[in-house]
Amino acid sequence: MTTEPHEPGPTEWGAREEVGVGPWPGDWPQDPRYDPELLAGGDRRNVVDAYRYWRREAIVSDVDTRRHPFHVAIENFQHDHNIGTVVRTANAFAAAEVHIVGRRRWNRRGAMVTDRYQHLRHHEDVAGLLEFAAGAGLSVVAVDNTPGAEPLETAELPRACVLLFGQEGPGLSEAAQASAVQVVSIAQFGTTRSINAGVAAGIVMHSWIRRHADLSQAW
């Protein structure tokens, strides 16, 4: 029996064409990473082609062998709706973990089921995140457009770090700002005071990728 719970199909996402692949043609592979139910019925999940028909546990195990040493944390004291987007982007860049600080519950729709393949951890408050970071030897890098912040475009992001983001609107809490060894901001040139938290997270994660990742390992 498959280990995969239901994922929204193309009709549920509003897509016009069916995505993924149908039943496996010919003799089935004997590799235990493959899921018999997916081989029989097809694989319509939101995964790259290299993982078609694989069991979810096998996919996570494989990604674990090449995750990057940066973590992502986002404060969730007001039910931030951007968390799903942050999780989805962290999954795309193979972040080590995503940390939710504050409220445990969050809207998973924006994650597009990528949270099934991404390690998540919850902390009641910033102090809990700091305790984890210290124990793991991770530098905390806060992202906020505050006076004195270092421009991301010229900043040197640590390789082993936690990229800490605030929620939409209020930004980072005072406790989060005070905890960081480095505060970076994203250069803006228009009229808005800030950009969407999910977008900001993607920009900063990609900056880390450009500096530290082995691009030959990308799909």
C-alpha positions, -999 to 999 in steps of 0.1 A, spaced: 0 0 0 13 35 -8 26 57 19 15 88 1 -16 107 14 -38 125 -12 -23 154 -31 -44 178 -50 -48 168 -86 -45 191 -116 -82 199 -116 -80 210 -79 -51 234 -88 -70 247 -118 -46 232 -143 -59 225 -178 -36 195 -186 -27 165 -165 7 166 -150 31 139 -140 32 104 -155 8 75 -159 13 39 -149 48 24 -153 51 8 -187 65 -27 -189 81 -46 -161 82 -29 -127 116 -20 -112 126 -40 -82 142 -11 -64 126 -7 -30 125 31 -34 96 27 -58 60 27 -46 39 -2 -60 7 19 -59 23 48 -78 38 23 -104 3 9 -109 -17 41 -110 7 68 -121 25 96 -103 9 131 -104 28 146 -75 46 179 -75 81 163 -77 110 165 -102 111 137 -127 141 121 -110 117 112 -81 88 99 -101 72 68 -86 95 70 -55 81 65 -20 80 97 0 104 84 26 129 75 -1 127 110 -16 133 126 18 162 103 25 178 111 -9 175 149 -4 189 145 31 222 134 15 226 168 -2 208 193 19 225 227 24 237 238 58 215 269 59 182 269 79 153 292 75 132 306 104 101 327 102 81 343 131 44 333 132 29 354 160 0 366 138 -7 336 116 15 348 88 1 336 54 35 336 38 49 306 56 37 282 30 56 301 3 87 302 25 85 264 30 81 258 -7 111 279 -15 132 263 12 123 229 -3 134 241 -38 168 252 -24 172 221 -2 174 240 31 184 219 61 152 228 81 125 254 83 117 267 118 83 281 127 87 305 157 55 313 176 21 298 167 24 261 157 -5 263 132 1 278 98 -17 278 64 -1 249 44 -18 256 11 10 279 -1 35 251 4 20 231 -24 26 198 -5 63 204 -4 62 204 34 60 166 31 96 166 18 110 194 40 121 191 76 101 214 98 107 223 135 86 244 159 98 268 186 75 285 211 96 317 210 128 332 197 147 320 228 139 284 217 153 291 182 184 307 197 190 277 219 188 254 189 211 276 168 237 277 195 237 240 199 240 234 162 268 260 157 246 282 134 249 320 131 216 338 131 211 363 102 181 385 105 165 399 74 148 433 79 149 468 65 160 485 97 184 514 101 220 500 102 212 468 83 239 456 59 228 455 23 223 419 12 238 427 -21 272 433 -6 269 412 26 288 379 32 263 354 44 277 326 67 277 291 53 262 275 84 234 299 94 198 305 102 181 330 79 155 346 102 125 364 87 97 384 104 60 383 95 42 404 70 36 439 83 54 443 116 86 426 105 109 410 130 102 413 167 127 432 189 138 399 204 146 385 170 165 416 159 186 416 191 195 379 187 211 382 153 248 384 147 241 400 114 211 420 100 207 423 63 183 443 41 172 440 5 177 470 -17 145 486 -29 139 514 -54 102 519 -55 75 534 -32 67 505 -9 82 503 26 87 466 23 83 436 1 63 404 7 79 382 33 77 351 11 94 370 -18 121 384 6 128 349 18 133 336 -17 157 365 -26 178 358 5 179 321 1 190 325 -35 218 348 -24 230 321 -1 228 296 -30 248 319 -53 276 322 -27 278 287 -13 260 260 -33 276 235 -57 255 244 -88 266 212 -106 242 194 -82 211 213 -93 185 195 -113 
